[in-house]
Amino acid sequence: MPNHSSMFTFLKRSSLLLLTFSVLLLSGCSADHTPINSETTGFFNHFVVFPFSALIKYTASLFGGSYGVAIILVTFLVRLLLMPFMMKQYKNQQQMKKKMAILQPEMKKLQEKYKDKKKDPESQRLMQQETLQLYQKHGYNPLAMGCLPILIQTPILFGFYFAIQRTPEIAAHSFLWFDLGHTDAIMPFIAAAVYFLQAKVSQMDMPAEQQKQMAMVAYVMPIMMGAASFGAAAFLPLYWTIGGMFVILQTLLAKHLYKEKDLSAVPKTLEN
C-alpha cells in the first residue's frame, strides 16, 4: 500500500493534469464551432453555453465593443464565482496535511512492522486493515481532499470555453496588438509562462520530496497550453492567460489564509 504522502501527491497531480487535459481535449478539431444562439438545441448549449455567449456580448457592448475586455472581465467573474469551492478544496487539503503529520510516526511503525513480509498475502492484508484503522483513528481520508469542486467547476468552465469559441463576433475584433480571431506568435508564450508560474506557486511550501514528485506538472502543463495556443485563435490563449493569473492570485490568497492558522478563524464566505 502506498504511503499517505504519496497518495496525497498523486491525487493532487492527477486532478491538475486531468483538468488541463480535459480542456485541451475538448478544444480539438471534434469540438462544435457552429455559432451559438437562442435557437441552438441541446440542454448544455441552451442553459450554459448560450447564456455565457450573451454575457460576453453584453459586456463587450458596455466597453465600446471590446471583446478582449469582455473576455477578461467575464473570465474574472466566472473564476470569482468558483472561488469559494476552490478555497474549500484547499482548506480540506490543508486539514489532511495536518492529519498526515500526526499519523506519520504511527504509519512508519506500521511499515517497519511489515517490511519483511511484503510477499506474504496474509501479512499484507493485515497491514491494509491496520492502515485503515489508523486512518479512522485520526479521521484521515485522502478522498475527502476534494474532487467535488473540480466536478462543479468543470461544466461551468467548459460552457464558458465553448461560448468563447462559438461567439463569432469575437473573431472579428482585435485587442491590444493581436486579432482575436487569428493565431498570434506572442500569446502562446505568455500563456505557457503563466501556467508555469501557476504550477510553481502551487508547489510553494511543499516538502522537497513532494516538489520532486510534482515537478512534471510544472513543465507538462505549460508545454500543453503553449502548444495548443499556437494552433488556436488568440482569444483562447487570452482566456487561458487570464484564468491562470486568477488561479495564481487565488492560490497565494489561500496559502496566506490557511498557513499556520486556525482554520476555524477563516472567513466563512471564502469557505462555503
Phi and psi in degrees as GROMACS dihedral restraints (atoms count N, CA, C in turn):
[ dihedral_restraints ]
;  ai    aj    ak    al  type     phi  dphi    fc
    3     4     5     6     1   -66.8    20    10
    4     5     6     7     1   150.2    20    10
    6     7     8     9     1   -72.5    20    10
    7     8     9    10     1   164.3    20    10
    9    10    11    12     1   -66.1    20    10
   10    11    12    13     1   -33.2    20    10
   12    13    14    15     1   -64.7    20    10
   13    14    15    16     1   -43.1    20    10
   15    16    17    18     1   -65.0    20    10
   16    17    18    19     1   -38.7    20    10
   18    19    20    21     1   -63.8    20    10
   19    20    21    22     1   -42.9    20    10
   21    22    23    24     1   -60.0    20    10
   22    23    24    25     1   -46.9    20    10
   24    25    26    27     1   -63.4    20    10
   25    26    27    28     1   -41.2    20    10
   27    28    29    30     1   -62.1    20    10
   28    29    30    31     1   -45.3    20    10
   30    31    32    33     1   -64.1    20    10
   31    32    33    34     1   -41.9    20    10
   33    34    35    36     1   -67.6    20    10
   34    35    36    37     1   -44.6    20    10
   36    37    38    39     1   -64.9    20    10
   37    38    39    40     1   -40.5    20    10
   39    40    41    42     1   -64.9    20    10
   40    41    42    43     1   -40.8    20    10
   42    43    44    45     1   -66.0    20    10
   43    44    45    46     1   -39.9    20    10
   45    46    47    48     1   -66.1    20    10
   46    47    48    49     1   -45.5    20    10
   48    49    50    51     1   -68.7    20    10
   49    50    51    52     1   -37.7    20    10
   51    52    53    54     1   -63.2    20    10
   52    53    54    55     1   -43.7    20    10
   54    55    56    57     1   -65.4    20    10
   55    56    57    58     1   -44.8    20    10
   57    58    59    60     1   -65.3    20    10
   58    59    60    61     1   -45.0    20    10
   60    61    62    63     1   -62.5    20    10
   61    62    63    64     1   -39.1    20    10
   63    64    65    66     1   -63.3    20    10
   64    65    66    67     1   -43.6    20    10
   66    67    68    69     1   -62.4    20    10
   67    68    69    70     1   -45.3    20    10
   69    70    71    72     1   -67.6    20    10
   70    71    72    73     1   -36.7    20    10
   72    73    74    75     1   -63.4    20    10
   73    74    75    76     1   -43.8    20    10
   75    76    77    78     1   -75.4    20    10
   76    77    78    79     1    -9.2    20    10
   78    79    80    81     1   -89.8    20    10
   79    80    81    82     1     3.3    20    10
   81    82    83    84     1   -73.6    20    10
   82    83    84    85     1  -174.6    20    10
   84    85    86    87     1   -65.8    20    10
   85    86    87    88     1   -23.1    20    10
   87    88    89    90     1   -77.3    20    10
   88    89    90    91     1    -9.3    20    10
   90    91    92    93     1   -68.6    20    10
   91    92    93    94     1   149.9    20    10
   93    94    95    96     1   -80.4    20    10
   94    95    96    97     1   118.7    20    10
   96    97    98    99     1  -107.8    20    10
   97    98    99   100     1     8.8    20    10
   99   100   101   102     1   -67.6    20    10
  100   101   102   103     1   143.4    20    10
  102   103   104   105     1   -56.5    20    10
  103   104   105   106     1   140.5    20    10
  105   106   107   108     1   -94.4    20    10
  106   107   108   109     1   141.3    20    10
  108   109   110   111     1  -152.1    20    10
  109   110   111   112     1  -179.0    20    10
  111   112   113   114     1   -67.1    20    10
  112   113   114   115     1   -16.8    20    10
  114   115   116   117     1   -94.5    20    10
  115   116   117   118     1    -5.1    20    10
  117   118   119   120     1   -64.1    20    10
  118   119   120   121     1   132.0    20    10
  120   121   122   123     1   -82.3    20    10
  121   122   123   124     1   162.5    20    10
  123   124   125   126     1   106.9    20    10
  124   125   126   127     1   133.6    20    10
  126   127   128   129     1   -58.6    20    10
  127   128   129   130     1   -49.5    20    10
  129   130   131   132     1   -64.6    20    10
  130   131   132   133     1   -41.6    20    10
  132   133   134   135     1   -62.1    20    10
  133   134   135   136     1   -46.1    20    10
  135   136   137   138     1   -73.8    20    10
  136   137   138   139     1   -37.9    20    10
  138   139   140   141     1  -103.3    20    10
  139   140   141   142     1   -10.0    20    10
  141   142   143   144     1  -123.5    20    10
  142   143   144   145     1   -57.8    20    10
  144   145   146   147     1   -67.2    20    10
  145   146   147   148     1   -50.8    20    10
  147   148   149   150     1   -61.7    20    10
  148   149   150   151     1   -44.6    20    10
  150   151   152   153     1   -58.2    20    10
  151   152   153   154     1   -37.2    20    10
  153   154   155   156     1   -66.3    20    10
  154   155   156   157     1   -41.8    20    10
  156   157   158   159     1   -60.8    20    10
  157   158   159   160     1   -44.3    20    10
  159   160   161   162     1   -63.4    20    10
  160   161   162   163     1   -37.8    20    10
  162   163   164   165     1   -66.5    20    10
  163   164   165   166     1   -39.7    20    10
  165   166   167   168     1   -61.9    20    10
  166   167   168   169     1   -45.7    20    10
  168   169   170   171     1   -63.1    20    10
  169   170   171   172     1   -43.0    20    10
  171   172   173   174     1   -64.1    20    10
  172   173   174   175     1   -44.2    20    10
  174   175   176   177     1   -62.6    20    10
  175   176   177   178     1   -41.5    20    10
  177   178   179   180     1   -61.5    20    10
  178   179   180   181     1   -37.6    20    10
  180   181   182   183     1   -65.4    20    10
  181   182   183   184     1   -25.0    20    10
  183   184   185   186     1   -79.0    20    10
  184   185   186   187     1   -15.1    20    10
  186   187   188   189     1  -124.4    20    10
  187   188   189   190     1    45.7    20    10
  189   190   191   192     1    64.9    20    10
  190   191   192   193     1    28.3    20    10
  192   193   194   195     1    77.9    20    10
  193   194   195   196     1    18.9    20    10
  195   196   197   198     1   -84.5    20    10
  196   197   198   199     1   103.7    20    10
  198   199   200   201     1   -76.4    20    10
  199   200   201   202     1   -21.0    20    10
  201   202   203   204     1   -66.0    20    10
  202   203   204   205     1   -46.0    20    10
  204   205   206   207     1   -63.5    20    10
  205   206   207   208     1   -39.2    20    10
  207   208   209   210     1   -61.9    20    10
  208   209   210   211     1   -43.9    20    10
  210   211   212   213     1   -61.7    20    10
  211   212   213   214     1   -42.8    20    10
  213   214   215   216     1   -62.2    20    10
  214   215   216   217     1   -48.6    20    10
  216   217   218   219     1   -69.2    20    10
  217   218   219   220     1   -42.6    20    10
  219   220   221   222     1   -70.1    20    10
  220   221   222   223     1   -36.6    20    10
  222   223   224   225     1   -59.7    20    10
  223   224   225   226     1   -44.5    20    10
  225   226   227   228     1   -61.3    20    10
  226   227   228   229     1   -43.1    20    10
  228   229   230   231     1   -63.3    20    10
  229   230   231   232     1   -45.9    20    10
  231   232   233   234     1   -61.9    20    10
  232   233   234   235     1   -46.4    20    10
  234   235   236   237     1   -63.8    20    10
  235   236   237   238     1   -35.4    20    10
  237   238   239   240     1   -66.2    20    10
  238   239   240   241     1   -39.1    20    10
  240   241   242   243     1   -67.6    20    10
  241   242   243   244     1   -31.8    20    10
  243   244   245   246     1   -83.6    20    10
  244   245   246   247     1   -12.3    20    10
  246   247   248   249     1   -57.4    20    10
  247   248   249   250     1   -43.0    20    10
  249   250   251   252     1   -58.0    20    10
  250   251   252   253     1   -36.7    20    10
  252   253   254   255     1   -66.3    20    10
  253   254   255   256     1   -40.5    20    10
  255   256   257   258     1   -71.2    20    10
  256   257   258   259     1   -35.3    20    10
  258   259   260   261     1   -66.3    20    10
  259   260   261   262     1   -37.7    20    10
  261   262   263   264     1   -63.3    20    10
  262   263   264   265     1   -41.0    20    10
  264   265   266   267     1   -62.9    20    10
  265   266   267   268     1   -43.6    20    10
  267   268   269   270     1   -64.3    20    10
  268   269   270   271     1   -39.3    20    10
  270   271   272   273     1   -61.3    20    10
  271   272   273   274     1   -44.0    20    10
  273   274   275   276     1   -61.2    20    10
  274   275   276   277     1   -40.3    20    10
  276   277   278   279     1   -61.9    20    10
  277   278   279   280     1   -42.5    20    10
  279   280   281   282     1   -66.6    20    10
  280   281   282   283     1   -37.0    20    10
  282   283   284   285     1   -64.0    20    10
  283   284   285   286     1   -42.4    20    10
  285   286   287   288     1   -66.2    20    10
  286   287   288   289     1   -35.1    20    10
  288   289   290   291     1   -61.9    20    10
  289   290   291   292     1   -42.1    20    10
  291   292   293   294     1   -65.3    20    10
  292   293   294   295     1   -39.8    20    10
  294   295   296   297     1   -67.6    20    10
  295   296   297   298     1   -34.7    20    10
  297   298   299   300     1   -58.3    20    10
  298   299   300   301     1   -47.0    20    10
  300   301   302   303     1   -62.1    20    10
  301   302   303   304     1   -33.6    20    10
  303   304   305   306     1   -72.6    20    10
  304   305   306   307     1   -42.2    20    10
  306   307   308   309     1   -86.3    20    10
  307   308   309   310     1    -7.9    20    10
  309   310   311   312     1   -56.8    20    10
  310   311   312   313     1   -45.3    20    10
  312   313   314   315     1   -59.5    20    10
  313   314   315   316     1   -40.7    20    10
  315   316   317   318     1   -69.2    20    10
  316   317   318   319     1   -35.2    20    10
  318   319   320   321     1   -64.5    20    10
  319   320   321   322     1   -40.8    20    10
  321   322   323   324     1   -63.9    20    10
  322   323   324   325     1   -38.9    20    10
  324   325   326   327     1   -63.4    20    10
  325   326   327   328     1   -39.3    20    10
  327   328   329   330     1   -66.6    20    10
  328   329   330   331     1   -42.3    20    10
  330   331   332   333     1   -66.1    20    10
  331   332   333   334     1   -36.6    20    10
  333   334   335   336     1   -67.0    20    10
  334   335   336   337     1   -35.7    20    10
  336   337   338   339     1   -63.3    20    10
  337   338   339   340     1   -35.3    20    10
  339   340   341   342     1  -111.5    20    10
  340   341   342   343     1    12.5    20    10
  342   343   344   345     1   -64.6    20    10
  343   344   345   346     1   -27.2    20    10
  345   346   347   348     1   -96.5    20    10
  346   347   348   349     1     9.6    20    10
  348   349   350   351     1  -126.0    20    10
  349   350   351   352     1    33.4    20    10
  351   352   353   354     1   -68.1    20    10
  352   353   354   355     1   -24.2    20    10
  354   355   356   357     1   -95.3    20    10
  355   356   357   358     1     0.7    20    10
  357   358   359   360     1   -96.3    20    10
  358   359   360   361     1   109.9    20    10
  360   361   362   363     1   -56.5    20    10
  361   362   363   364     1   -40.8    20    10
  363   364   365   366     1   -65.4    20    10
  364   365   366   367     1   -40.2    20    10
  366   367   368   369     1   -65.4    20    10
  367   368   369   370     1   -39.6    20    10
  369   370   371   372     1   -65.8    20    10
  370   371   372   373     1   -35.9    20    10
  372   373   374   375     1   -65.7    20    10
  373   374   375   376     1   -42.2    20    10
  375   376   377   378     1   -65.3    20    10
  376   377   378   379     1   -37.5    20    10
  378   379   380   381     1   -64.2    20    10
  379   380   381   382     1   -42.5    20    10
  381   382   383   384     1   -64.2    20    10
  382   383   384   385     1   -40.4    20    10
  384   385   386   387     1   -63.2    20    10
  385   386   387   388     1   -45.3    20    10
  387   388   389   390     1   -68.8    20    10
  388   389   390   391     1   -32.8    20    10
  390   391   392   393     1   -64.8    20    10
  391   392   393   394     1   -44.2    20    10
  393   394   395   396     1   -63.2    20    10
  394   395   396   397     1   -38.8    20    10
  396   397   398   399     1   -63.3    20    10
  397   398   399   400     1   -37.5    20    10
  399   400   401   402     1   -66.4    20    10
  400   401   402   403     1   -41.4    20    10
  402   403   404   405     1   -60.7    20    10
  403   404   405   406     1   -43.9    20    10
  405   406   407   408     1   -65.6    20    10
  406   407   408   409     1   -38.1    20    10
  408   409   410   411     1   -59.1    20    10
  409   410   411   412     1   -40.3    20    10
  411   412   413   414     1  -100.3    20    10
  412   413   414   415     1     4.8    20    10
  414   415   416   417     1    65.8    20    10
  415   416   417   418     1    33.1    20    10
  417   418   419   420     1   -96.0    20    10
  418   419   420   421     1   126.1    20    10
  420   421   422   423     1  -140.1    20    10
  421   422   423   424     1   103.2    20    10
  423   424   425   426     1   -60.6    20    10
  424   425   426   427     1   -27.9    20    10
  426   427   428   429     1   -74.3    20    10
  427   428   429   430     1   -13.8    20    10
  429   430   431   432     1   -82.2    20    10
  430   431   432   433     1     0.8    20    10
  432   433   434   435     1   -73.3    20    10
  433   434   435   436     1   -13.4    20    10
  435   436   437   438     1   119.7    20    10
  436   437   438   439     1    83.4    20    10
  438   439   440   441     1   -92.5    20    10
  439   440   441   442     1   -22.9    20    10
  441   442   443   444     1   -58.0    20    10
  442   443   444   445     1   -45.5    20    10
  444   445   446   447     1   -57.9    20    10
  445   446   447   448     1   -36.2    20    10
  447   448   449   450     1   -67.4    20    10
  448   449   450   451     1   -41.6    20    10
  450   451   452   453     1   -65.0    20    10
  451   452   453   454     1   -32.7    20    10
  453   454   455   456     1   -74.0    20    10
  454   455   456   457     1   -45.1    20    10
  456   457   458   459     1   -76.8    20    10
  457   458   459   460     1   -26.1    20    10
  459   460   461   462     1   -58.8    20    10
  460   461   462   463     1   -52.5    20    10
  462   463   464   465     1   -63.7    20    10
  463   464   465   466     1   -31.1    20    10
  465   466   467   468     1   -68.8    20    10
  466   467   468   469     1   -46.8    20    10
  468   469   470   471     1   -66.3    20    10
  469   470   471   472     1   -38.5    20    10
  471   472   473   474     1   -64.4    20    10
  472   473   474   475     1   -42.5    20    10
  474   475   476   477     1   -61.4    20    10
  475   476   477   478     1   -43.1    20    10
  477   478   479   480     1   -67.1    20    10
  478   479   480   481     1   -39.9    20    10
  480   481   482   483     1   -59.6    20    10
  481   482   483   484     1   -47.7    20    10
  483   484   485   486     1   -67.4    20    10
  484   485   486   487     1   -33.2    20    10
  486   487   488   489     1   -62.4    20    10
  487   488   489   490     1   -40.5    20    10
  489   490   491   492     1   -63.9    20    10
  490   491   492   493     1   -44.0    20    10
  492   493   494   495     1   -65.9    20    10
  493   494   495   496     1   -33.8    20    10
  495   496   497   498     1  -105.0    20    10
  496   497   498   499     1    17.6    20    10
  498   499   500   501     1  -107.0    20    10
  499   500   501   502     1    96.9    20    10
  501   502   503   504     1   -63.2    20    10
  502   503   504   505     1   -24.1    20    10
  504   505   506   507     1   -60.7    20    10
  505   506   507   508     1   -29.8    20    10
  507   508   509   510     1   -61.5    20    10
  508   509   510   511     1   -45.2    20    10
  510   511   512   513     1   -66.3    20    10
  511   512   513   514     1   -17.6    20    10
  513   514   515   516     1   -89.5    20    10
  514   515   516   517     1     2.0    20    10
  516   517   518   519     1  -119.2    20    10
  517   518   519   520     1   163.0    20    10
  519   520   521   522     1  -115.8    20    10
  520   521   522   523     1   162.8    20    10
  522   523   524   525     1  -151.0    20    10
  523   524   525   526     1   130.5    20    10
  525   526   527   528     1    54.3    20    10
  526   527   528   529     1  -119.3    20    10
  528   529   530   531     1   -99.0    20    10
  529   530   531   532     1    -1.1    20    10
  531   532   533   534     1  -125.8    20    10
  532   533   534   535     1   155.9    20    10
  534   535   536   537     1   -84.2    20    10
  535   536   537   538     1   128.2    20    10
  537   538   539   540     1   -64.1    20    10
  538   539   540   541     1   -27.6    20    10
  540   541   542   543     1   -90.9    20    10
  541   542   543   544     1     1.5    20    10
  543   544   545   546     1  -123.9    20    10
  544   545   546   547     1   159.9    20    10
  546   547   548   549     1   -68.0    20    10
  547   548   549   550     1   153.7    20    10
  549   550   551   552     1  -132.4    20    10
  550   551   552   553     1   143.5    20    10
  552   553   554   555     1   -81.7    20    10
  553   554   555   556     1   -15.2    20    10
  555   556   557   558     1  -100.5    20    10
  556   557   558   559     1   -40.6    20    10
  558   559   560   561     1   -57.0    20    10
  559   560   561   562     1   -37.1    20    10
  561   562   563   564     1   -59.4    20    10
  562   563   564   565     1   -37.5    20    10
  564   565   566   567     1   -70.2    20    10
  565   566   567   568     1   -36.5    20    10
  567   568   569   570     1   -65.9    20    10
  568   569   570   571     1   -45.3    20    10
  570   571   572   573     1   -61.5    20    10
  571   572   573   574     1   -44.1    20    10
  573   574   575   576     1   -63.2    20    10
  574   575   576   577     1   -41.0    20    10
  576   577   578   579     1   -64.8    20    10
  577   578   579   580     1   -40.0    20    10
  579   580   581   582     1   -64.7    20    10
  580   581   582   583     1   -42.2    20    10
  582   583   584   585     1   -71.7    20    10
  583   584   585   586     1   -29.8    20    10
  585   586   587   588     1   -66.0    20    10
  586   587   588   589     1   -45.0    20    10
  588   589   590   591     1   -64.0    20    10
  589   590   591   592     1   -39.0    20    10
  591   592   593   594     1   -59.8    20    10
  592   593   594   595     1   -44.6    20    10
  594   595   596   597     1   -63.8    20    10
  595   596   597   598     1   -41.4    20    10
  597   598   599   600     1   -65.9    20    10
  598   599   600   601     1   -41.2    20    10
  600   601   602   603     1   -63.9    20    10
  601   602   603   604     1   -38.9    20    10
  603   604   605   606     1   -65.7    20    10
  604   605   606   607     1   -22.5    20    10
  606   607   608   609     1   -94.6    20    10
  607   608   609   610     1    -0.5    20    10
  609   610   611   612     1   -60.3    20    10
  610   611   612   613     1   144.2    20    10
  612   613   614   615     1    69.7    20    10
  613   614   615   616     1     4.2    20    10
  615   616   617   618     1   -77.3    20    10
  616   617   618   619     1   147.8    20    10
  618   619   620   621     1   -59.6    20    10
  619   620   621   622     1   153.2    20    10
  621   622   623   624     1   -56.6    20    10
  622   623   624   625     1   -37.9    20    10
  624   625   626   627     1   -64.1    20    10
  625   626   627   628     1   -43.6    20    10
  627   628   629   630     1   -68.8    20    10
  628   629   630   631     1   -34.8    20    10
  630   631   632   633     1   -61.4    20    10
  631   632   633   634     1   -38.1    20    10
  633   634   635   636     1   -66.1    20    10
  634   635   636   637     1   -40.6    20    10
  636   637   638   639     1   -66.7    20    10
  637   638   639   640     1   -31.3    20    10
  639   640   641   642     1   -93.4    20    10
  640   641   642   643     1     1.0    20    10
  642   643   644   645     1   -59.5    20    10
  643   644   645   646     1   -35.0    20    10
  645   646   647   648     1   -58.4    20    10
  646   647   648   649     1   -37.8    20    10
  648   649   650   651     1   -61.8    20    10
  649   650   651   652     1   -38.0    20    10
  651   652   653   654     1   -64.4    20    10
  652   653   654   655     1   -20.4    20    10
  654   655   656   657     1  -109.1    20    10
  655   656   657   658     1   -36.4    20    10
  657   658   659   660     1   -67.7    20    10
  658   659   660   661     1   -46.3    20    10
  660   661   662   663     1   -59.9    20    10
  661   662   663   664     1   -50.7    20    10
  663   664   665   666     1   -60.8    20    10
  664   665   666   667     1   -39.2    20    10
  666   667   668   669     1   -63.7    20    10
  667   668   669   670     1   -44.0    20    10
  669   670   671   672     1   -62.4    20    10
  670   671   672   673     1   -46.4    20    10
  672   673   674   675     1   -66.6    20    10
  673   674   675   676     1   -41.4    20    10
  675   676   677   678     1   -64.6    20    10
  676   677   678   679     1   -43.9    20    10
  678   679   680   681     1   -63.7    20    10
  679   680   681   682     1   -42.6    20    10
  681   682   683   684     1   -65.5    20    10
  682   683   684   685     1   -35.6    20    10
  684   685   686   687     1   -68.1    20    10
  685   686   687   688     1   -32.1    20    10
  687   688   689   690     1   -63.8    20    10
  688   689   690   691     1   -29.9    20    10
  690   691   692   693     1  -101.2    20    10
  691   692   693   694     1     8.8    20    10
  693   694   695   696     1  -115.4    20    10
  694   695   696   697     1   154.9    20    10
  696   697   698   699     1   -60.1    20    10
  697   698   699   700     1   149.8    20    10
  699   700   701   702     1   -62.7    20    10
  700   701   702   703     1   -20.3    20    10
  702   703   704   705     1   -66.8    20    10
  703   704   705   706     1   -24.5    20    10
  705   706   707   708     1   -73.5    20    10
  706   707   708   709     1   -50.4    20    10
  708   709   710   711     1   -63.3    20    10
  709   710   711   712     1   -27.2    20    10
  711   712   713   714     1   -63.6    20    10
  712   713   714   715     1   -46.4    20    10
  714   715   716   717     1   -61.4    20    10
  715   716   717   718     1   -46.5    20    10
  717   718   719   720     1   -63.6    20    10
  718   719   720   721     1   -37.5    20    10
  720   721   722   723     1   -65.6    20    10
  721   722   723   724     1   -46.8    20    10
  723   724   725   726     1   -65.0    20    10
  724   725   726   727     1   -42.2    20    10
  726   727   728   729     1   -62.5    20    10
  727   728   729   730     1   -41.4    20    10
  729   730   731   732     1   -65.1    20    10
  730   731   732   733     1   -39.7    20    10
  732   733   734   735     1   -64.4    20    10
  733   734   735   736     1   -39.3    20    10
  735   736   737   738     1   -64.0    20    10
  736   737   738   739     1   -42.4    20    10
  738   739   740   741     1   -63.1    20    10
  739   740   741   742     1   -36.4    20    10
  741   742   743   744     1   -60.9    20    10
  742   743   744   745     1   -49.2    20    10
  744   745   746   747     1   -64.0    20    10
  745   746   747   748     1   -39.4    20    10
  747   748   749   750     1   -63.5    20    10
  748   749   750   751     1   -41.4    20    10
  750   751   752   753     1   -65.6    20    10
  751   752   753   754     1   -42.8    20    10
  753   754   755   756     1   -62.5    20    10
  754   755   756   757     1   -40.5    20    10
  756   757   758   759     1   -63.8    20    10
  757   758   759   760     1   -45.0    20    10
  759   760   761   762     1   -62.0    20    10
  760   761   762   763     1   -42.7    20    10
  762   763   764   765     1   -63.4    20    10
  763   764   765   766     1   -36.7    20    10
  765   766   767   768     1   -69.3    20    10
  766   767   768   769     1   -41.6    20    10
  768   769   770   771     1   -70.0    20    10
  769   770   771   772     1   -37.6    20    10
  771   772   773   774     1  -101.3    20    10
  772   773   774   775     1    -8.1    20    10
  774   775   776   777     1   -72.2    20    10
  775   776   777   778     1   119.3    20    10
  777   778   779   780     1    51.7    20    10
  778   779   780   781     1    36.4    20    10
  780   781   782   783     1  -126.9    20    10
  781   782   783   784     1   160.8    20    10
  783   784   785   786     1   -73.1    20    10
  784   785   786   787     1   118.7    20    10
  786   787   788   789     1   -61.8    20    10
  787   788   789   790     1   -26.0    20    10
  789   790   791   792     1   -70.1    20    10
  790   791   792   793     1   -15.5    20    10
  792   793   794   795     1   -87.8    20    10
  793   794   795   796     1    -4.6    20    10
  795   796   797   798     1   -73.5    20    10
  796   797   798   799     1   137.4    20    10
  798   799   800   801     1   -53.2    20    10
  799   800   801   802     1   130.1    20    10
  801   802   803   804     1   -64.3    20    10
  802   803   804   805     1   -25.8    20    10
  804   805   806   807     1   -64.9    20    10
  805   806   807   808     1   -22.2    20    10
  807   808   809   810     1   -92.7    20    10
  808   809   810   811     1   -12.5    20    10
  810   811   812   813     1   -98.9    20    10
  811   812   813   814     1   -38.1    20    10
